[in-house]
Amino acid sequence: MKKRNIVIHFLVLLMLIATFVACASTRTYESAGEYVDDSVITTKIKSLLAEDDFLKSFQISVETYQGTVQMSGFVNSQKAVDKAGEIVRSVKGVKSIKNNLIVK
């Protein structure tokens, strides 16, 4: 009976460990918490860009993956590219920026 209880406890522990490992993030997948964090960062950046009088007329796409923010779109000056970069850097949680804005 004791051996049976030990085996059952071991299997339950093994299942818990497997569950935690399966939910952990990898290089190509985000955990649920990271996905929520990235969504919050993206939303903050989009709202700051929309509030800025100089940048609100441009369509700037923003995507975030594991703290790395990628901006893409077309702007009419290098000043707009620099201003958008400043706004992104001001947001907490941004680890790096890929500024793919193109001056037309």
C-alpha positions as CSV (number, residue, x, y, z in Angstrom):
1,M,0.0,0.0,0.0
2,K,2.9,2.4,0.8
3,K,4.6,1.6,-2.5
4,R,1.4,2.4,-4.3
5,N,1.0,5.8,-2.6
6,I,4.6,6.6,-3.4
7,V,4.1,5.7,-7.0
8,I,0.9,7.8,-7.2
9,H,2.6,10.8,-5.6
10,F,5.6,10.5,-8.0
11,L,3.3,10.4,-11.0
12,V,1.4,13.5,-9.8
13,L,4.6,15.3,-9.2
14,L,5.9,14.3,-12.7
15,M,2.6,15.6,-14.3
16,L,2.9,18.9,-12.5
17,I,6.5,19.3,-13.7
18,A,5.5,18.5,-17.2
19,T,2.7,21.0,-17.1
20,F,5.0,23.8,-16.0
21,V,7.6,23.0,-18.6
22,A,4.9,22.9,-21.3
23,C,3.6,26.4,-20.3
24,A,7.1,28.0,-20.3
25,S,8.0,30.2,-23.1
26,T,10.5,29.3,-25.8
27,R,12.3,31.2,-28.5
28,T,9.3,30.9,-30.9
29,Y,6.4,30.8,-28.5
30,E,5.3,33.2,-25.8
31,S,3.7,32.3,-22.5
32,A,0.3,33.7,-21.7
33,G,1.8,36.3,-19.4
34,E,4.3,37.5,-22.0
35,Y,1.5,37.7,-24.6
36,V,-0.5,39.9,-22.3
37,D,2.6,42.1,-21.5
38,D,3.3,42.5,-25.2
39,S,-0.3,43.5,-25.8
40,V,-0.2,46.1,-23.1
41,I,3.1,47.5,-24.6
42,T,1.6,47.6,-28.1
43,T,-1.6,49.3,-26.9
44,K,0.4,52.0,-24.9
45,I,2.6,52.7,-27.9
46,K,-0.4,53.0,-30.3
47,S,-2.2,55.4,-28.0
48,L,0.9,57.6,-27.5
49,L,1.4,57.7,-31.3
50,A,-2.3,58.6,-31.8
51,E,-2.0,61.4,-29.2
52,D,1.0,63.0,-30.8
53,D,0.0,65.8,-33.0
54,F,2.9,65.3,-35.4
55,L,2.6,61.5,-35.8
56,K,-1.1,61.0,-35.7
57,S,-1.5,61.6,-39.4
58,F,0.7,58.7,-40.3
59,Q,-0.3,55.0,-40.4
60,I,2.3,53.4,-38.2
61,S,2.0,49.7,-37.5
62,V,3.2,48.4,-34.2
63,E,3.9,44.8,-33.2
64,T,5.5,43.5,-30.0
65,Y,7.1,40.1,-29.4
66,Q,8.8,39.4,-26.1
67,G,9.5,43.0,-25.4
68,T,10.9,43.8,-28.9
69,V,8.8,46.4,-30.7
70,Q,8.7,46.5,-34.5
71,M,7.3,49.6,-36.2
72,S,6.5,49.8,-39.9
73,G,4.9,52.2,-42.2
74,F,5.6,55.3,-44.2
75,V,6.4,58.8,-42.8
76,N,7.4,62.0,-44.6
77,S,10.6,62.9,-42.7
78,Q,13.5,61.5,-40.6
79,K,12.2,63.7,-37.8
80,A,9.0,61.5,-37.7
81,V,11.1,58.4,-37.6
82,D,13.1,59.8,-34.7
83,K,10.1,61.0,-32.8
84,A,8.3,57.6,-33.1
85,G,11.5,55.9,-31.8
86,E,11.5,58.3,-28.8
87,I,7.9,57.5,-28.0
88,V,8.6,53.8,-28.1
89,R,11.7,54.1,-25.8
90,S,9.5,55.9,-23.3
91,V,7.2,52.9,-22.7
92,K,8.1,50.7,-19.8
93,G,8.8,47.0,-20.8
94,V,10.3,47.7,-24.2
95,K,13.6,45.8,-24.5
96,S,14.5,46.7,-28.0
97,I,13.2,48.4,-31.1
98,K,13.1,47.5,-34.8
99,N,12.3,50.8,-36.5
100,N,11.3,49.8,-40.0
101,L,9.6,53.2,-40.8
102,I,10.3,54.3,-44.3
103,V,10.7,58.0,-45.3
104,K,8.8,58.6,-48.5
